[in-house]
Every structure is written in structure tokens, then in C-alpha cells.
Amino acid sequence: MSDSDAPEGALRKEGPSVRCSLRWVDVDREWRAFESFMCKSEWPFHSQSVVTPQTLEDRGKAGEFSAPKNLVAFIEASNRLVGVAAAHGVGDSTAEIDLRIDSEYRGRGFGTQSLKSLEELVFQRVPQCVRIEGNAREENVCRRQRARREMWGSRICGHQEGLGNGHDYACPS
């Protein structure tokens, strides 16, 4: 499937052995898949490493996953849900991202490809957003190394304005 064949609102990225796509979802409509994904894995580099159905429901009721201020995308590969990406605070000029890859698929490049896709999708969907930020925890050595290699620094940032490609990845580490 080429980028032009991808569903509207989806962006497909390919790497040496990675094929995944991101598509915006309405979490309320796709709650079962979202809840199943979020509650089945442990998230060692997030403030809440184990997500329970109750805590997820509470977060949902508080509007943490609801548009227009928050956007959620499913990361899919080979017709499987391999990750969830969220952009919080997109009504402001800066959005904070949250990227979660299923433990079965970690270390295969899905996070790297998804991060790039998420950035492009946020800037396409939310013109007033000019900066994307995310944190890579100190103990998340793999993510921090990739962030530095990709010129994001240890605090992951992307600017809509900047380098020739329209994005500026330089951030202090």
C-alpha cells in the first residue's frame, strides 16, 4: 500500500523491516480495542506502568483522550494494533506526545517510524500547533539513544518551522 492508498487521516511509513500506519481514532467509539491494548502491556517508562480498566476509564471521563484538545492514533502493522500514540494539548501551540508500543513489537523500529508519522499528522491536522514535545525518561536508554541519533536530544521536540523540510529537530539534551 502506498501513501496515496492509505485511508484519509492515515500516514504510512516504511523502514528497512518496518511497515506501519497511524490513523486517528475516536476513543469513545473504539474503546474496547483501546482499553484492551492499554491494559495488556506494562509501560515501564511511563508514570503509570500498569494501566487498569478503572484508571483508564477515569482518565477517559476526565477528557484525557478526547478531541479537540487531545488526539489519539492507533499504530497498525499487518492488520494488528501494535501501538497507541497520543497528542495532548493540541489546542495550544505546543502538544505533548505519548507513544506506546506493545511489548511484543518493541525494538523493531515501530516507535521510531510512529514518532515521525505522529509529528507529521499533528502538524497536518492542527495548524496552530507549532511544537511537539515528549520526554524520554533517563532509564529509557534505547529511546534516548535514538532521540539523540535523530537530533531530538533527550527531550523529544519537533518544530513545525525550521529546517528545509519544515521541521526543526534540534533540542538541547
N, C-alpha and C positions, 0 to 999 in steps of 0.2 A: 504494500500500500504506500503510495507516495503522499507527500504533504497535501497535495491537491485532492486526494481521495479521502483524507481524514475527515471525520464529522466536523460540522461547524463548532467552533469553540474548542477544538482539539488541536494539539500540536504534536507531531511525531518527530522523534529524534532517533538517530541510529548511531551507534558506535561500533567498534570492532566486533563485539559479540552482543551488543545491547540493542534491543528494539523495544521501545515503549512509547506510549502516548499518554497525554494528560487530557482529561475532559472535566469541565466544570460540572458539578453536581448540585442538586438541591438536596441537602442532607435530610430534610424532613421527608422527602419522597423516597429517598434511598437509605433510610435509617437502618434497616436490618443489615444491609451489606456494610455500612459504615460502622455500626456497633460491633458486628462480628469481627471485622478487621481490627478495630482499635482495641478490642478486649482479648484477642487471641495471642498477641505477642507481648513480650516485655520490652520496655523502652528505656534501656539503661542510661541513656544520655538526655533524658527529659526529666523535668521536676517530679513528675508522677510516673514512676517506672512501670507500675501496674495500673491499668485502667479497668475499672469495674463498670458493669452496665449502669449502676446507680450514679456513680460520679460522672459518667459520660452524659447521662440523662440530665443531671443537674447543670452541667456545663452547657448543654443544648438549650435548656429552659432559660439560662442566663443570656442566651443570644450569641454565644461564643462561635457558633458555626453558621450564623445567619447573615444573608445579604441584607442590606447593601454594604455594611461595614466589614464583613468577613466573607471570604470566598474559599470554597473547598473544591479540590480536584481529585479524582481518582487517577492513580497511575496504573496503567494496564499494560500487560505484555502477554502475548499468546492467549488472549481471552481470559486472563486471570487478573485479579486485583492484587498487585504487588506492593502498592503503597498508597499513601494519602498525603497530599500536600495542601497546606492551608496558607492563606494570606490574611492576616488580621490587621484591622485599622486601615483598610484601603480607601476609606472616605477621606483620609488625611493625605498629606503629601508623601508620607513615609509609611510603608507597610512592613509588618514583621512576618517573616515566614516560619512555618513549621513543616518539616519534612520527615515522614516516617516510612521506612521501607520494611516490609515483612522480614523477619529474621531468616527465613528460608532464601531470600533473594539478596541479602546484604553482601557487599563486597564484590558485586558483579557489574558495577557501573550504573545501576539504575538511579542511585541518588545523584550522581554527577549529571547524568542526562536530564533527570527530572528537575533539578535545580535550574538548569539553563532554560528548559521549557517553561517552568513556572514563572521565571523572570519575564520572558517574552510575553506570556499570556497575561500577566498582571498589567504590564505596560500597554498592551493592546486593549484590554478591557476597561482600564481605569486611567484615562488620560491625565487626571490631576495628580496621580501618583508618580513622583519623580525619583523615588529612592526606595529600595528594598533592603531590609536588614534581617539578619538572623545571627544567632550565636552558636558557635561550636564550642562546647564545653572543653575544658582543659584535658579531661580524661578521654575525650573522644579524639584520640591521636590520629586515627585514619582520616576523619573528616577535616581536621585541622591541617594535616599534610596536603590533602587535596585542595583545600581552600588556598593555602599559600602557593601551591603549584599553579593554580588558576588565577593567581594575583588577587585573591579576595582578602587576604590577611586572615587573622584568627577570628575577627568579627566579620561575618559574611555580609557584604554590601554590594549593591548594584545600583547604578545611577542611570536614569533614562537619557541624560545628556552627558556628553563627554567625548569619548574616543570616536573614531571614524564610523564604527558600527552602531553608534547611538547609545552605547553603554560604557560606563567607566567602572572598572572593577577594582581600582586601586583604593585600598583602605589601610590605615595603619594597623600593624599587627601587635 
